[in-house]
Amino acid sequence: QFVPPVNPIKILLDKQLYLLTNNCIYCIITVRCLMKIILSGSADLPIYERLKNGIKSQIAAGELAPGSMLPSIRVAAKELGIGIITVKRAYDDLCREGYLFAEQGRGVFVSTAGSAELSQKNLAEFADKMRALKEIATALNITPEQAEQIFREIWRKD
């Protein structure tokens, strides 16, 4: 029976988590997934949308490479302090959209197929949102120069 050591030193080496104490070394777990989970977007958005945005951003930035394994639904829910169903919905949506794929019994992974298609899809989605913003700006009598200045200021702050 394993009794966890008191105040161990934790070391991650070659995807193995080791706990070191005065006289023992314990290999606790093989780490299969190393991902910082981020919720991004406005607090007005539902949590599952913020989780989706965070994962999409990490994929777009190359922080999540094709084939990378995501945390299990339960692990992600626990780390973020959100419901399992919320994480499942985000993962399912991203699978449907082609960003992720799931393998039963293995986990959820970043899609390797269609990376260029996903980039084009992202650009098209962004262009659609910019068109909607253009309509709002026009209705508010905001010039393209003013809109660009606001966009640049927002971009720098984030």
C-alpha positions in Angstrom: 0.0 0.0 0.0 1.4 3.4 -1.1 1.7 6.0 1.6 2.4 9.5 0.2 5.6 11.1 1.5 5.4 14.2 3.6 6.7 17.4 1.8 8.3 15.6 -1.1 10.2 17.3 -3.9 8.3 16.9 -7.1 10.3 16.4 -10.3 8.9 15.8 -13.8 11.4 14.0 -16.0 10.7 12.3 -19.3 7.0 12.4 -18.7 7.4 10.6 -15.3 6.4 12.4 -12.1 8.8 11.5 -9.3 8.4 12.3 -5.6 11.7 12.5 -3.7 12.0 12.3 0.0 15.0 11.8 2.3 15.5 8.1 1.5 13.0 7.2 -1.2 12.2 8.0 -4.8 8.6 7.3 -5.9 7.6 7.2 -9.6 3.9 8.2 -9.2 2.5 8.6 -12.6 3.4 8.7 -16.3 2.2 12.1 -17.5 0.4 11.8 -20.8 -0.8 15.3 -21.1 1.0 18.6 -20.3 -1.4 21.4 -21.2 -2.1 24.7 -19.5 -5.9 25.1 -19.8 -7.0 28.6 -20.4 -10.5 30.1 -20.4 -10.4 33.1 -22.8 -13.0 35.6 -23.9 -15.5 37.9 -22.2 -17.0 36.9 -18.9 -20.3 37.4 -20.6 -19.7 34.3 -22.8 -20.7 30.9 -21.5 -17.9 29.0 -19.8 -17.8 26.3 -22.5 -17.4 29.0 -25.2 -14.5 30.5 -23.2 -12.9 27.1 -22.9 -13.3 26.5 -26.7 -11.8 30.0 -27.4 -8.8 29.2 -25.1 -8.1 25.9 -26.9 -8.6 27.4 -30.3 -6.1 30.2 -29.4 -3.5 27.7 -28.2 -3.9 25.7 -31.4 -3.6 28.8 -33.6 -0.5 29.9 -31.6 1.1 26.5 -32.0 1.1 25.9 -28.3 -1.0 22.8 -28.9 0.6 20.9 -31.8 -1.3 18.5 -34.0 -1.6 15.2 -32.2 -1.2 16.7 -28.7 -3.4 15.1 -26.1 -5.7 17.2 -24.1 -6.5 16.6 -20.4 -9.3 14.2 -19.8 -12.8 15.7 -19.3 -12.6 15.0 -15.6 -9.1 16.4 -15.2 -9.9 19.6 -17.1 -13.1 20.0 -15.1 -11.3 19.6 -11.8 -8.4 21.9 -12.8 -10.8 24.6 -13.9 -13.3 24.2 -11.2 -16.1 23.7 -13.7 -18.6 21.0 -14.5 -17.7 17.8 -16.5 -20.7 18.5 -18.8 -19.3 22.0 -19.6 -15.9 20.5 -20.6 -17.6 17.7 -22.6 -19.6 20.2 -24.5 -16.6 22.3 -25.4 -14.6 19.2 -26.5 -17.6 17.8 -28.5 -18.1 21.2 -30.3 -14.3 21.4 -31.1 -14.4 17.8 -32.4 -17.4 18.7 -34.7 -15.6 21.8 -35.9 -12.5 19.8 -36.8 -10.1 21.2 -34.2 -10.0 18.0 -32.1 -10.7 14.3 -32.5 -11.5 11.7 -29.9 -10.4 8.1 -29.7 -12.4 5.9 -27.4 -10.3 4.7 -24.5 -7.3 6.9 -25.4 -8.5 10.5 -25.1 -9.0 13.7 -27.0 -6.3 15.0 -29.4 -5.6 18.1 -31.5 -6.5 17.3 -35.1 -3.6 16.6 -37.5 -5.7 16.8 -40.6 -6.7 20.0 -42.2 -4.5 22.5 -40.3 -4.5 24.8 -43.4 -8.3 24.4 -43.6 -8.7 25.4 -40.0 -6.6 28.5 -40.5 -8.8 29.5 -43.5 -11.9 28.7 -41.4 -10.5 30.9 -38.6 -9.8 33.8 -41.0 -13.3 33.5 -42.5 -14.8 33.5 -39.1 -12.8 36.6 -38.1 -13.8 38.4 -41.3 -17.4 37.7 -40.6 -17.1 39.2 -37.1 -15.2 42.2 -38.5 -18.1 42.8 -41.0 -20.6 42.8 -38.1 -18.3 45.3 -36.3 -18.1 47.4 -39.4 -21.9 47.7 -39.4 -21.9 48.7 -35.7 -19.1 51.3 -36.3 -20.9 52.8 -39.3 -24.1 53.1 -37.3 -22.1 54.9 -34.5 -20.3 57.2 -37.1 -16.9 55.8 -36.3 -14.4 56.2 -39.1 -12.2 53.3 -40.3 -9.2 55.2 -38.9 -10.8 55.4 -35.4 -11.8 51.8 -35.6 -8.3 50.8 -36.5 -6.9 52.8 -33.6 -9.3 51.2 -31.2 -8.4 47.7 -32.5 -4.7 48.4 -32.2 -5.1 49.6 -28.6 -7.2 46.6 -27.6 -4.6 44.3 -29.3 -1.7 45.8 -27.3 -3.6 45.6 -24.0 -4.3 41.9 -24.4 
